């Protein structure tokens, strides 16, 4: 990972990785995220997010 310098141009990319029904009105959503810095080879951030929706 690379630190983001003040004034740098960045781009966020989020991809829906999966959606799973868990029963009982629960759904788990998984996304993969990457924060890219213009002109840099390495991203500033790589993350996977899990969210549980309850109806």
C-alpha distance matrix in Angstrom:
0.0 3.8 6.9 9.6 12.8 16.1 17.8 14.9 15.7 13.5 14.4 14.2 15.2 16.9 18.9 21.7 21.2 24.5 27.4 29.7 33.0 33.5 37.1 38.8 37.3 33.7 31.0 27.4 24.9 21.4 18.8 15.4 13.2 10.3 9.7 9.7 10.3 13.5 13.7 10.0 9.4 5.8 5.5 5.0 6.2 7.9 11.2 14.7 17.6 21.1 24.1 27.7 30.4 33.8 36.9
3.8 0.0 3.8 6.5 9.3 12.8 14.6 11.8 13.2 11.7 13.6 14.2 16.0 18.2 20.7 23.8 23.8 27.2 30.0 32.5 35.7 36.4 39.9 41.4 39.8 36.2 33.5 30.0 27.3 24.0 21.1 17.9 15.0 11.8 9.9 9.2 8.3 11.4 11.4 8.0 8.8 6.1 6.0 4.7 7.7 10.5 13.8 17.5 20.0 23.6 26.3 30.0 32.5 35.9 38.9
6.9 3.8 0.0 3.8 6.4 9.7 12.1 10.1 12.2 11.3 13.8 14.6 17.1 19.3 22.2 25.2 25.6 28.8 31.3 33.8 36.8 37.4 40.8 41.9 40.2 36.7 34.2 30.8 28.2 25.2 22.3 19.4 16.2 13.3 10.7 10.5 9.0 12.1 12.7 10.1 11.9 9.6 8.7 5.8 8.8 12.3 15.0 18.8 20.6 24.3 26.6 30.3 32.6 36.0 38.9
9.6 6.5 3.8 0.0 3.8 6.6 8.5 6.6 8.8 8.3 11.4 12.7 15.8 18.3 21.6 24.7 25.7 28.9 31.2 34.0 37.0 37.8 41.0 42.1 40.0 36.7 34.1 31.0 28.1 25.4 22.2 19.6 16.0 13.1 9.7 9.3 7.1 9.9 11.3 9.8 12.5 10.8 9.2 6.4 9.6 13.3 15.8 19.5 21.0 24.7 26.6 30.3 32.2 35.6 38.4
12.8 9.3 6.4 3.8 0.0 3.8 6.2 5.5 9.0 10.0 13.6 15.6 18.8 21.6 24.9 28.1 29.3 32.6 34.8 37.6 40.5 41.4 44.6 45.5 43.4 40.1 37.6 34.5 31.6 29.0 25.8 23.2 19.6 16.6 13.1 12.2 9.2 10.8 11.8 11.1 14.4 13.5 12.5 10.1 13.4 17.1 19.6 23.3 24.6 28.3 30.0 33.7 35.5 38.9 41.5
16.1 12.8 9.7 6.6 3.8 0.0 3.8 5.6 9.0 10.7 14.3 16.4 20.0 22.7 26.2 29.3 30.9 34.0 36.0 38.8 41.6 42.5 45.5 46.1 43.8 40.8 38.3 35.5 32.6 30.4 27.1 25.0 21.2 18.5 14.8 14.2 11.3 12.5 14.0 14.1 17.6 16.8 15.4 12.9 15.8 19.5 21.6 25.1 25.9 29.5 30.7 34.4 35.9 39.1 41.5
17.8 14.6 12.1 8.5 6.2 3.8 0.0 3.8 6.5 9.3 12.9 15.6 19.1 22.1 25.7 28.9 30.8 34.0 35.9 39.1 41.8 43.0 46.0 46.7 44.2 41.2 38.6 36.0 32.8 30.7 27.3 25.2 21.3 18.6 14.8 13.8 10.7 10.9 12.8 13.8 17.5 17.4 16.0 14.0 16.9 20.4 22.6 25.9 26.7 30.3 31.4 35.1 36.2 39.6 41.8
14.9 11.8 10.1 6.6 5.5 5.6 3.8 0.0 3.8 6.3 10.1 13.0 16.3 19.5 22.9 26.2 27.9 31.3 33.5 36.7 39.6 41.0 44.1 45.0 42.6 39.6 36.8 34.0 30.7 28.3 24.8 22.3 18.6 15.6 11.9 10.2 6.9 7.2 9.3 10.2 13.8 13.8 12.5 11.1 14.2 17.5 20.0 23.4 24.6 28.3 29.7 33.4 34.8 38.3 40.5
15.7 13.2 12.2 8.8 9.0 9.0 6.5 3.8 0.0 3.8 7.1 10.4 13.6 17.0 20.3 23.7 25.7 29.0 31.2 34.6 37.5 39.2 42.2 43.2 40.6 37.7 34.8 32.1 28.7 26.5 22.8 20.5 16.8 13.9 10.4 8.6 6.0 5.6 8.8 10.3 13.5 13.8 12.0 11.4 13.9 16.8 19.2 22.2 23.3 26.9 28.2 31.9 33.0 36.5 38.6
13.5 11.7 11.3 8.3 10.0 10.7 9.3 6.3 3.8 0.0 3.8 6.8 10.0 13.3 16.7 20.1 22.0 25.3 27.5 30.8 33.8 35.4 38.5 39.6 37.1 34.1 31.1 28.4 25.0 22.7 19.0 16.7 13.0 10.2 6.7 5.5 4.5 6.0 9.6 10.0 12.5 11.9 9.4 8.8 10.7 13.3 15.5 18.4 19.5 23.2 24.5 28.3 29.5 33.1 35.3
14.4 13.6 13.8 11.4 13.6 14.3 12.9 10.1 7.1 3.8 0.0 3.8 6.6 10.0 13.3 16.7 18.8 22.1 24.4 27.8 30.8 32.7 35.7 37.0 34.3 31.5 28.3 25.7 22.1 19.9 16.1 14.0 10.6 8.3 5.7 5.1 6.5 7.7 11.3 11.6 13.1 12.5 9.6 9.9 10.6 12.2 14.1 16.5 17.5 21.0 22.3 25.9 27.0 30.7 32.7
14.2 14.2 14.6 12.7 15.6 16.4 15.6 13.0 10.4 6.8 3.8 0.0 3.8 6.6 10.1 13.4 15.5 18.7 20.8 24.2 27.1 28.9 31.9 33.2 30.6 27.7 24.6 22.0 18.4 16.2 12.5 10.7 7.2 5.8 4.5 6.3 9.0 11.0 14.4 13.8 14.7 13.3 9.8 9.8 9.1 10.0 11.1 13.1 13.8 17.3 18.5 22.2 23.3 27.0 29.1
15.2 16.0 17.1 15.8 18.8 20.0 19.1 16.3 13.6 10.0 6.6 3.8 0.0 3.8 6.7 10.2 12.3 15.6 18.0 21.5 24.7 26.7 29.8 31.4 28.8 26.0 22.6 19.9 16.3 13.9 10.1 8.2 5.6 5.3 6.4 7.8 11.3 13.0 15.9 15.2 15.1 13.8 10.6 11.6 10.3 9.7 10.5 11.6 12.7 15.9 17.3 20.9 22.0 25.8 27.8
16.9 18.2 19.3 18.3 21.6 22.7 22.1 19.5 17.0 13.3 10.0 6.6 3.8 0.0 3.8 6.8 9.1 12.2 14.3 17.8 20.9 22.9 26.0 27.6 25.1 22.2 18.8 16.2 12.5 10.3 6.6 5.7 4.4 6.6 8.8 11.1 14.7 16.7 19.6 18.5 18.2 16.4 13.1 13.8 11.4 10.0 9.4 9.3 9.8 12.6 13.8 17.3 18.3 22.1 24.2
18.9 20.7 22.2 21.6 24.9 26.2 25.7 22.9 20.3 16.7 13.3 10.1 6.7 3.8 0.0 3.8 5.9 9.2 11.7 15.3 18.6 20.9 24.0 26.0 23.6 20.8 17.2 14.7 11.0 8.8 5.5 5.2 6.5 8.9 11.9 13.8 17.5 19.3 21.9 20.7 19.7 18.1 15.2 16.5 14.0 11.6 10.7 9.6 10.3 12.3 13.7 16.7 17.8 21.5 23.4
21.7 23.8 25.2 24.7 28.1 29.3 28.9 26.2 23.7 20.1 16.7 13.4 10.2 6.8 3.8 0.0 3.8 5.9 8.0 11.7 14.9 17.4 20.4 22.4 20.0 17.4 13.6 11.4 7.8 6.4 4.5 6.5 8.9 12.1 15.1 17.4 21.1 23.1 25.6 24.4 23.3 21.4 18.6 19.5 16.6 14.0 12.2 9.9 9.7 10.5 11.4 13.9 14.7 18.4 20.1
21.2 23.8 25.6 25.7 29.3 30.9 30.8 27.9 25.7 22.0 18.8 15.5 12.3 9.1 5.9 3.8 0.0 3.8 7.3 10.3 13.9 16.1 19.4 21.9 20.1 17.2 13.5 10.8 7.8 5.4 4.9 6.2 9.7 12.8 16.3 18.5 22.3 24.4 26.6 24.9 23.3 21.2 18.7 20.0 16.8 13.6 11.7 8.9 9.5 9.9 11.8 14.0 15.5 19.0 21.1
24.5 27.2 28.8 28.9 32.6 34.0 34.0 31.3 29.0 25.3 22.1 18.7 15.6 12.2 9.2 5.9 3.8 0.0 3.8 6.6 10.2 12.6 15.8 18.5 16.8 14.0 10.3 8.1 5.9 5.2 7.0 9.5 13.0 16.3 19.7 22.1 25.9 28.1 30.3 28.6 27.1 24.9 22.4 23.3 20.0 16.8 14.4 11.0 10.6 9.6 10.8 12.0 13.3 16.4 18.3
27.4 30.0 31.3 31.2 34.8 36.0 35.9 33.5 31.2 27.5 24.4 20.8 18.0 14.3 11.7 8.0 7.3 3.8 0.0 3.8 6.9 9.7 12.6 15.1 13.1 10.6 6.9 5.7 4.6 6.4 9.1 12.3 15.4 19.0 22.2 24.8 28.6 30.8 33.3 31.7 30.4 28.1 25.4 26.0 22.6 19.6 16.8 13.3 11.8 9.8 9.6 9.8 10.4 13.1 14.7
29.7 32.5 33.8 34.0 37.6 38.8 39.1 36.7 34.6 30.8 27.8 24.2 21.5 17.8 15.3 11.7 10.3 6.6 3.8 0.0 3.8 6.2 9.3 12.2 11.1 8.6 5.6 5.2 6.6 8.6 12.0 15.1 18.4 22.0 25.2 28.0 31.7 34.1 36.5 34.7 33.2 30.8 28.1 28.6 25.0 21.9 18.9 15.2 13.7 10.8 10.6 9.5 10.3 12.2 13.9
33.0 35.7 36.8 37.0 40.5 41.6 41.8 39.6 37.5 33.8 30.8 27.1 24.7 20.9 18.6 14.9 13.9 10.2 6.9 3.8 0.0 3.8 5.8 8.8 7.8 6.2 4.5 6.5 9.0 11.7 15.2 18.5 21.6 25.3 28.4 31.3 35.0 37.4 39.9 38.2 36.8 34.3 31.5 31.8 28.2 25.3 22.0 18.3 16.4 13.1 11.9 9.7 9.6 10.3 11.4
33.5 36.4 37.4 37.8 41.4 42.5 43.0 41.0 39.2 35.4 32.7 28.9 26.7 22.9 20.9 17.4 16.1 12.6 9.7 6.2 3.8 0.0 3.8 6.8 7.4 5.3 5.6 7.1 10.6 13.0 16.8 19.9 23.0 26.7 29.7 32.8 36.4 39.1 41.6 39.5 38.2 35.4 32.6 32.7 28.9 26.0 22.6 18.9 16.8 13.2 12.2 9.3 9.9 9.9 11.6
37.1 39.9 40.8 41.0 44.6 45.5 46.0 44.1 42.2 38.5 35.7 31.9 29.8 26.0 24.0 20.4 19.4 15.8 12.6 9.3 5.8 3.8 0.0 3.8 5.4 5.6 7.6 10.2 13.6 16.5 20.1 23.4 26.4 30.1 33.0 36.2 39.7 42.4 44.9 43.0 41.8 39.0 36.2 36.1 32.4 29.6 26.1 22.5 20.2 16.5 14.9 11.5 11.1 9.8 10.4
38.8 41.4 41.9 42.1 45.5 46.1 46.7 45.0 43.2 39.6 37.0 33.2 31.4 27.6 26.0 22.4 21.9 18.5 15.1 12.2 8.8 6.8 3.8 0.0 3.8 5.5 8.9 11.8 15.2 18.4 21.9 25.4 28.0 31.8 34.4 37.7 41.2 43.9 46.6 44.8 43.8 41.0 37.9 37.5 33.8 31.3 27.7 24.2 21.5 17.8 15.5 11.8 10.7 8.2 8.3
37.3 39.8 40.2 40.0 43.4 43.8 44.2 42.6 40.6 37.1 34.3 30.6 28.8 25.1 23.6 20.0 20.1 16.8 13.1 11.1 7.8 7.4 5.4 3.8 0.0 3.8 6.7 10.3 13.1 16.7 19.9 23.5 25.9 29.7 32.2 35.5 38.9 41.5 44.4 42.8 41.9 39.3 36.1 35.7 32.1 29.7 26.2 22.8 19.8 16.3 13.6 10.1 8.0 5.7 5.1
33.7 36.2 36.7 36.7 40.1 40.8 41.2 39.6 37.7 34.1 31.5 27.7 26.0 22.2 20.8 17.4 17.2 14.0 10.6 8.6 6.2 5.3 5.6 5.5 3.8 0.0 3.8 6.8 10.0 13.3 16.6 20.2 22.6 26.4 29.0 32.3 35.7 38.4 41.2 39.5 38.6 35.8 32.7 32.2 28.6 26.2 22.6 19.2 16.2 12.6 10.2 6.6 5.6 4.6 6.5
31.0 33.5 34.2 34.1 37.6 38.3 38.6 36.8 34.8 31.1 28.3 24.6 22.6 18.8 17.2 13.6 13.5 10.3 6.9 5.6 4.5 5.6 7.6 8.9 6.7 3.8 0.0 3.8 6.5 10.0 13.2 16.9 19.4 23.2 25.9 29.1 32.6 35.2 38.0 36.3 35.3 32.7 29.6 29.4 25.8 23.3 19.8 16.3 13.6 10.3 8.2 5.6 5.1 6.6 8.5
27.4 30.0 30.8 31.0 34.5 35.5 36.0 34.0 32.1 28.4 25.7 22.0 19.9 16.2 14.7 11.4 10.8 8.1 5.7 5.2 6.5 7.1 10.2 11.8 10.3 6.8 3.8 0.0 3.8 6.6 10.1 13.6 16.3 20.0 22.8 26.1 29.6 32.3 34.9 33.0 32.0 29.2 26.2 26.0 22.4 19.7 16.2 12.7 10.2 6.8 5.7 4.5 6.3 9.0 11.7
24.9 27.3 28.2 28.1 31.6 32.6 32.8 30.7 28.7 25.0 22.1 18.4 16.3 12.5 11.0 7.8 7.8 5.9 4.6 6.6 9.0 10.6 13.6 15.2 13.1 10.0 6.5 3.8 0.0 3.8 6.7 10.4 13.0 16.8 19.6 22.7 26.3 28.8 31.5 29.8 28.8 26.3 23.2 23.2 19.6 17.1 13.8 10.4 8.0 5.8 5.2 6.4 7.7 11.2 13.6
21.4 24.0 25.2 25.4 29.0 30.4 30.7 28.3 26.5 22.7 19.9 16.2 13.9 10.3 8.8 6.4 5.4 5.2 6.4 8.6 11.7 13.0 16.5 18.4 16.7 13.3 10.0 6.6 3.8 0.0 3.8 7.0 10.0 13.7 16.8 19.8 23.4 26.1 28.5 26.6 25.4 22.8 19.8 20.1 16.5 13.6 10.5 7.0 5.6 4.7 6.6 9.0 11.2 14.7 17.3
18.8 21.1 22.3 22.2 25.8 27.1 27.3 24.8 22.8 19.0 16.1 12.5 10.1 6.6 5.5 4.5 4.9 7.0 9.1 12.0 15.2 16.8 20.1 21.9 19.9 16.6 13.2 10.1 6.7 3.8 0.0 3.8 6.4 10.1 13.2 16.1 19.8 22.4 24.9 23.1 22.1 19.6 16.6 17.0 13.6 10.9 8.3 5.7 5.2 6.7 8.7 11.8 13.6 17.3 19.8
15.4 17.9 19.4 19.6 23.2 25.0 25.2 22.3 20.5 16.7 14.0 10.7 8.2 5.7 5.2 6.5 6.2 9.5 12.3 15.1 18.5 19.9 23.4 25.4 23.5 20.2 16.9 13.6 10.4 7.0 3.8 0.0 3.8 7.0 10.5 13.1 16.8 19.5 21.7 19.7 18.5 16.0 13.1 13.9 10.7 7.6 6.0 4.6 6.5 9.2 11.8 15.2 17.3 21.0 23.6
13.2 15.0 16.2 16.0 19.6 21.2 21.3 18.6 16.8 13.0 10.6 7.2 5.6 4.4 6.5 8.9 9.7 13.0 15.4 18.4 21.6 23.0 26.4 28.0 25.9 22.6 19.4 16.3 13.0 10.0 6.4 3.8 0.0 3.8 6.9 9.8 13.4 16.2 18.7 16.8 16.2 13.7 10.3 10.7 7.7 5.7 5.1 6.1 7.7 11.2 13.4 17.1 19.0 22.8 25.3
10.3 11.8 13.3 13.1 16.6 18.5 18.6 15.6 13.9 10.2 8.3 5.8 5.3 6.6 8.9 12.1 12.8 16.3 19.0 22.0 25.3 26.7 30.1 31.8 29.7 26.4 23.2 20.0 16.8 13.7 10.1 7.0 3.8 0.0 3.8 6.2 9.9 12.7 15.0 13.0 12.6 10.1 6.7 7.6 5.5 4.6 6.5 8.9 11.1 14.7 17.1 20.8 22.7 26.5 29.0
9.7 9.9 10.7 9.7 13.1 14.8 14.8 11.9 10.4 6.7 5.7 4.5 6.4 8.8 11.9 15.1 16.3 19.7 22.2 25.2 28.4 29.7 33.0 34.4 32.2 29.0 25.9 22.8 19.6 16.8 13.2 10.5 6.9 3.8 0.0 3.8 6.8 10.0 12.7 11.0 11.7 9.5 5.7 5.4 5.0 6.7 8.9 11.9 13.5 17.3 19.2 23.0 24.8 28.5 31.0
9.7 9.2 10.5 9.3 12.2 14.2 13.8 10.2 8.6 5.5 5.1 6.3 7.8 11.1 13.8 17.4 18.5 22.1 24.8 28.0 31.3 32.8 36.2 37.7 35.5 32.3 29.1 26.1 22.7 19.8 16.1 13.1 9.8 6.2 3.8 0.0 3.8 6.5 9.0 7.7 8.6 7.4 4.6 5.9 7.3 9.0 12.0 15.0 17.0 20.7 22.8 26.6 28.3 32.0 34.4
10.3 8.3 9.0 7.1 9.2 11.3 10.7 6.9 6.0 4.5 6.5 9.0 11.3 14.7 17.5 21.1 22.3 25.9 28.6 31.7 35.0 36.4 39.7 41.2 38.9 35.7 32.6 29.6 26.3 23.4 19.8 16.8 13.4 9.9 6.8 3.8 0.0 3.8 6.3 5.6 8.1 7.8 6.2 6.6 9.5 12.0 15.1 18.4 20.3 24.1 26.0 29.8 31.5 35.2 37.6
13.5 11.4 12.1 9.9 10.8 12.5 10.9 7.2 5.6 6.0 7.7 11.0 13.0 16.7 19.3 23.1 24.4 28.1 30.8 34.1 37.4 39.1 42.4 43.9 41.5 38.4 35.2 32.3 28.8 26.1 22.4 19.5 16.2 12.7 10.0 6.5 3.8 0.0 3.8 5.7 8.6 9.9 9.3 10.3 13.2 15.4 18.5 21.5 23.4 27.2 29.0 32.8 34.2 37.9 40.1
13.7 11.4 12.7 11.3 11.8 14.0 12.8 9.3 8.8 9.6 11.3 14.4 15.9 19.6 21.9 25.6 26.6 30.3 33.3 36.5 39.9 41.6 44.9 46.6 44.4 41.2 38.0 34.9 31.5 28.5 24.9 21.7 18.7 15.0 12.7 9.0 6.3 3.8 0.0 3.8 6.8 9.2 10.2 11.7 14.9 17.0 20.5 23.6 25.9 29.6 31.8 35.6 37.2 40.9 43.3
10.0 8.0 10.1 9.8 11.1 14.1 13.8 10.2 10.3 10.0 11.6 13.8 15.2 18.5 20.7 24.4 24.9 28.6 31.7 34.7 38.2 39.5 43.0 44.8 42.8 39.5 36.3 33.0 29.8 26.6 23.1 19.7 16.8 13.0 11.0 7.7 5.6 5.7 3.8 0.0 3.8 5.6 7.2 9.0 12.2 14.2 17.8 21.1 23.7 27.4 29.9 33.7 35.6 39.4 41.9
9.4 8.8 11.9 12.5 14.4 17.6 17.5 13.8 13.5 12.5 13.1 14.7 15.1 18.2 19.7 23.3 23.3 27.1 30.4 33.2 36.8 38.2 41.8 43.8 41.9 38.6 35.3 32.0 28.8 25.4 22.1 18.5 16.2 12.6 11.7 8.6 8.1 8.6 6.8 3.8 0.0 3.8 6.8 9.7 12.2 13.2 17.0 20.0 23.0 26.6 29.4 33.0 35.2 38.9 41.5
5.8 6.1 9.6 10.8 13.5 16.8 17.4 13.8 13.8 11.9 12.5 13.3 13.8 16.4 18.1 21.4 21.2 24.9 28.1 30.8 34.3 35.4 39.0 41.0 39.3 35.8 32.7 29.2 26.3 22.8 19.6 16.0 13.7 10.1 9.5 7.4 7.8 9.9 9.2 5.6 3.8 0.0 3.8 6.7 8.8 9.9 13.7 16.9 19.9 23.5 26.4 30.1 32.4 36.1 38.9
5.5 6.0 8.7 9.2 12.5 15.4 16.0 12.5 12.0 9.4 9.6 9.8 10.6 13.1 15.2 18.6 18.7 22.4 25.4 28.1 31.5 32.6 36.2 37.9 36.1 32.7 29.6 26.2 23.2 19.8 16.6 13.1 10.3 6.7 5.7 4.6 6.2 9.3 10.2 7.2 6.8 3.8 0.0 3.8 5.5 7.0 10.7 14.0 16.7 20.4 23.1 26.8 29.0 32.7 35.5
5.0 4.7 5.8 6.4 10.1 12.9 14.0 11.1 11.4 8.8 9.9 9.8 11.6 13.8 16.5 19.5 20.0 23.3 26.0 28.6 31.8 32.7 36.1 37.5 35.7 32.2 29.4 26.0 23.2 20.1 17.0 13.9 10.7 7.6 5.4 5.9 6.6 10.3 11.7 9.0 9.7 6.7 3.8 0.0 3.8 7.1 10.2 13.9 16.1 19.8 22.3 26.0 28.3 31.8 34.7
6.2 7.7 8.8 9.6 13.4 15.8 16.9 14.2 13.9 10.7 10.6 9.1 10.3 11.4 14.0 16.6 16.8 20.0 22.6 25.0 28.2 28.9 32.4 33.8 32.1 28.6 25.8 22.4 19.6 16.5 13.6 10.7 7.7 5.5 5.0 7.3 9.5 13.2 14.9 12.2 12.2 8.8 5.5 3.8 0.0 3.8 6.4 10.2 12.4 16.1 18.7 22.4 24.8 28.3 31.3
7.9 10.5 12.3 13.3 17.1 19.5 20.4 17.5 16.8 13.3 12.2 10.0 9.7 10.0 11.6 14.0 13.6 16.8 19.6 21.9 25.3 26.0 29.6 31.3 29.7 26.2 23.3 19.7 17.1 13.6 10.9 7.6 5.7 4.6 6.7 9.0 12.0 15.4 17.0 14.2 13.2 9.9 7.0 7.1 3.8 0.0 3.8 7.2 10.1 13.7 16.7 20.3 22.9 26.5 29.4
11.2 13.8 15.0 15.8 19.6 21.6 22.6 20.0 19.2 15.5 14.1 11.1 10.5 9.4 10.7 12.2 11.7 14.4 16.8 18.9 22.0 22.6 26.1 27.7 26.2 22.6 19.8 16.2 13.8 10.5 8.3 6.0 5.1 6.5 8.9 12.0 15.1 18.5 20.5 17.8 17.0 13.7 10.7 10.2 6.4 3.8 0.0 3.8 6.4 10.0 13.1 16.6 19.3 22.8 25.9
14.7 17.5 18.8 19.5 23.3 25.1 25.9 23.4 22.2 18.4 16.5 13.1 11.6 9.3 9.6 9.9 8.9 11.0 13.3 15.2 18.3 18.9 22.5 24.2 22.8 19.2 16.3 12.7 10.4 7.0 5.7 4.6 6.1 8.9 11.9 15.0 18.4 21.5 23.6 21.1 20.0 16.9 14.0 13.9 10.2 7.2 3.8 0.0 3.8 6.8 10.2 13.5 16.4 19.8 22.9
17.6 20.0 20.6 21.0 24.6 25.9 26.7 24.6 23.3 19.5 17.5 13.8 12.7 9.8 10.3 9.7 9.5 10.6 11.8 13.7 16.4 16.8 20.2 21.5 19.8 16.2 13.6 10.2 8.0 5.6 5.2 6.5 7.7 11.1 13.5 17.0 20.3 23.4 25.9 23.7 23.0 19.9 16.7 16.1 12.4 10.1 6.4 3.8 0.0 3.8 6.6 10.2 12.9 16.4 19.5
21.1 23.6 24.3 24.7 28.3 29.5 30.3 28.3 26.9 23.2 21.0 17.3 15.9 12.6 12.3 10.5 9.9 9.6 9.8 10.8 13.1 13.2 16.5 17.8 16.3 12.6 10.3 6.8 5.8 4.7 6.7 9.2 11.2 14.7 17.3 20.7 24.1 27.2 29.6 27.4 26.6 23.5 20.4 19.8 16.1 13.7 10.0 6.8 3.8 0.0 3.8 6.8 9.9 13.2 16.4
24.1 26.3 26.6 26.6 30.0 30.7 31.4 29.7 28.2 24.5 22.3 18.5 17.3 13.8 13.7 11.4 11.8 10.8 9.6 10.6 11.9 12.2 14.9 15.5 13.6 10.2 8.2 5.7 5.2 6.6 8.7 11.8 13.4 17.1 19.2 22.8 26.0 29.0 31.8 29.9 29.4 26.4 23.1 22.3 18.7 16.7 13.1 10.2 6.6 3.8 0.0 3.8 6.4 9.8 13.0
27.7 30.0 30.3 30.3 33.7 34.4 35.1 33.4 31.9 28.3 25.9 22.2 20.9 17.3 16.7 13.9 14.0 12.0 9.8 9.5 9.7 9.3 11.5 11.8 10.1 6.6 5.6 4.5 6.4 9.0 11.8 15.2 17.1 20.8 23.0 26.6 29.8 32.8 35.6 33.7 33.0 30.1 26.8 26.0 22.4 20.3 16.6 13.5 10.2 6.8 3.8 0.0 3.8 6.4 9.9
30.4 32.5 32.6 32.2 35.5 35.9 36.2 34.8 33.0 29.5 27.0 23.3 22.0 18.3 17.8 14.7 15.5 13.3 10.4 10.3 9.6 9.9 11.1 10.7 8.0 5.6 5.1 6.3 7.7 11.2 13.6 17.3 19.0 22.7 24.8 28.3 31.5 34.2 37.2 35.6 35.2 32.4 29.0 28.3 24.8 22.9 19.3 16.4 12.9 9.9 6.4 3.8 0.0 3.8 6.6
33.8 35.9 36.0 35.6 38.9 39.1 39.6 38.3 36.5 33.1 30.7 27.0 25.8 22.1 21.5 18.4 19.0 16.4 13.1 12.2 10.3 9.9 9.8 8.2 5.7 4.6 6.6 9.0 11.2 14.7 17.3 21.0 22.8 26.5 28.5 32.0 35.2 37.9 40.9 39.4 38.9 36.1 32.7 31.8 28.3 26.5 22.8 19.8 16.4 13.2 9.8 6.4 3.8 0.0 3.8
36.9 38.9 38.9 38.4 41.5 41.5 41.8 40.5 38.6 35.3 32.7 29.1 27.8 24.2 23.4 20.1 21.1 18.3 14.7 13.9 11.4 11.6 10.4 8.3 5.1 6.5 8.5 11.7 13.6 17.3 19.8 23.6 25.3 29.0 31.0 34.4 37.6 40.1 43.3 41.9 41.5 38.9 35.5 34.7 31.3 29.4 25.9 22.9 19.5 16.4 13.0 9.9 6.6 3.8 0.0
